[in-house]
Amino acid sequence: MQQPEAVKEPVKLGGFDYLIGAIAVALTLFQIWQGLAAQLSAPVFLPIHLSFVLVLIFLVKPSFKKGSASQGLYLAGRCFDFGCALVAAWAGYRLSHFDYDDLSFLLDGLGNVDLYTGAALIVLLLEATRRTVGWVMSLIAIIFLAYAIWGNLLPDEFASKGFDLQELIRFHIFSTNGVFGAPLAISAGVVFVFVLFGALLQVTGAGQFFIDCAFAVAGRYRGGPAKASVLASAALGSISGSAIANTVTTGALTIPMMKKLGYKPEQAAGIEAAASTGGQIMPPVMGAGAFVMAQFTGLPYSEILLVSIAPAILYFFCTLLYVHLMACKLGLKGMDNVEKVRVVVKQGWHYLVPLILITVLLLMSYSPVLVGLAGCLAIVLAAFSRRKTWVKFSALIAGLRDGALMILPISAACATAGLVVGVVGQTGIGLQFTQALLALSGGYLWGAFILIALAAVVLGMGLPVTAAYIVLSIMAVPALNEFGVPILSAHLIVFWLSQTSNVTPPIALAAFAGAGIAGASPMKASLQAFKLAFGFFIIPLMMAYSGLLWRADETAFDFIVAISATIGLIIAFACGIEGLLANRLNLVVRAVLLVIAALMLVHSPVLRIGALIVLAAIILWDWRRKVPAVA
């Protein structure tokens, strides 16, 4: 196993390394203290967290990049950035000391200082979000805010009461309904500690151990590096919950090896992006959106974790199947000189303890924040439990710094999404969207599903996963509930569809990150990733039309039939499209396979079992043939 190394910095720091590092470490220590002591209430804690985030964003993301502008313009931009950082710090101080017990601000309105502070904070947040997440997220928030102010000017079908600036700022800044609502609360609490856990995972060498395990398990088989990439991304992504970070971390090793074996650059990048994106739906962590889901549904995270295991495994089965078919078409072989599994596990088994610990504690319904902190401590103790895996103190400091820097786009996106959620609640536009969706779908669940999937694809072109899920869930989940889809199933469907933002052309951030490593065309890589990640569409469809999410009112037989039907759907669809099982398939067999895939969507156990029998017969017939799959 390779010697532990510090994770690569997620952000290029420029000339203010020490200042930024000190502020980032201070944010992490503040978060750890709050997680353990919990002495600050949300109206105090969240403004401090957000002010830290905004200050770091304006220091890390300059107005003008050095070298792309003249020296004078660059220095003027840095002065502007420092000014924004100071205003953000002042806003955080002002809001954290605001007296919410004094009801005069509700009766008489906000004073001028507080009014200007709230307005400045919204402007700074939108600019910080533009710098870290992109202009689309900021533009969506601006459109929603504009609707809240001038909605009374629209036709009656879309109109709402117009709110003045005083009402808007009081609702979105001086309450827990807007910027400081549930999305930011989840990001500042639960998500931060698990992002920190992921950062410590890298600096202690545990991440490399999971990659080594994946190569030991799958490396010797056909297309070994690609299959190892899928397994490694499942393992790391299930902990880190960040598709892009996962792509960069595992892709730096797996993509060159896939290219060396014979995969095209865009194929290697697409495989890594699809697998890394799947890490966000793999328990135990599942990314920031899963914790937001627990808040939105009011269900314990342990319940979400349990029902998500089977669908997540099915997604990676789907991806592995496509990788295998791709390797067969290319005539690829496995790797030579692969380390044995028992040797790799013997070298790094102690890194499994933190993963087992957080999984058990989450299933026991302990506070996710305390579970994440326990995991952080456990990963550090695991590294120091064996002399050969000790890490330097500077590496741990780098982990504390990187954890804070990695949360910046997440917290900025969640705070801005809070504005969107707040406007929906303030104006009631969510009900109008639900009614429009029901009307456009013609009263059919499949019609609503297609519309929601299209909305997810469109949102995914400009929003990160968590933001896309938050925006889509407040609009689409009520519509799915109207069709009889249970609340948890509806949220999981939307959550899965939102994952497409990392693999959807023309803007697929995970695929673009993989393309950068592979030296491939970003568009070609995103197209490959989109094909490999088709499970993000098929499996939610089965959630809607079958008992794929085992609930208390369903029998074990229904669950087994649903799992079997999903496996059959994946095999029939993939092999029918690719024209390959163990051997090449003619057009007639491919057409039959696609018909079988369609029958799996029919919610009839008898029909599904019959289709599965036919599929098994085709597989047996093909296996007994002696026609090679690859010439």
Secondary structure, DSSP 8 states (H G I E B T S, - for coil): ---------SS--TT-HHHHHHHHHHHHHHHHHHHHH--S-HHHHHHHHHHHHHHHHHHHS-SS-BTTB-HHHHHHHHHHHHHHHHHHHHHHHHHHT--TT-THHHHT---HHHHHHHHHHHHHHHHHHHHHT-HHHHHHHHHHHHHHHHGGGS-TTT------HHHHHHHHTSSSSSTTSHHHHHIIIIIHHHHHHHHHHHHTTHHHHHHHHHHHHHTTSTTHHHHHHHHHHHHHHHHH--HHHHHHHHHHHHHHHHHHHT--HHHHHHHHHHHHHHGGGSTTT-HHHHHHHHHHH---HHHHHHHHHHHHHHHHHHHHHHHHHHHHHHT----SS---HHHHHHHHGGGHHHHHHHHHHHHTT--HHHHHHHHHHHHHHHHHTSGGG---HHHHHHHHHHHHHHHHHHHHHHHHHHHHHHHHHHH-HHHHHHHHHHHHTTT-HHHHHHHHHHHHHHHHTTS-HHHHHHHHHHHHHHHHHHTT--HHHHHHHHHHHHGGGGT-TT--HHHHHHHHHHT--HHHHHHHHHHHTTHHHHHHHHHHHS--S--TTS-HHHHHHHHHHHHHHHHHHHHHHHTBSSSB--HHHHHHHHHHHHHTTS--HHHHHHHHHHHHHHHHHHHH----S--
